Amino acid sequence: MLTGVAALAGLVAWIMISKGAGIESVNGVLQRTFVGLILLWIGVMGIKLLKAIGTSILIKY
């Protein structure tokens, strides 16, 4: 939960800074980057949770 809040705060801070500096054109790129990182984090946590409970569904390392 804390990681999600930190990511959202970082995204909002970037948008405010870019608007202040007049470089709104990079907002879409940064939003996609943040969403991609959050989705990657969700996937990694899902795999870790599946490993923690001993489920071996498609997890053969």
PEZIGI-V291027 format. One record per pair of residues at least 24 apart in sequence whose C-alpha atoms are under 10 Angstrom apart, sorted by sequence separation. I is the first residue (numbers start at 0). J is the second residue. If there is no record, write none. Layout:
I/J ; I/J
This chain:
9/33 ; 10/34 ; 7/33 ; 6/33 ; 7/34 ; 6/34 ; 6/36 ; 7/37 ; 6/37 ; 3/37 ; 2/37 ; 3/40 ; 2/40
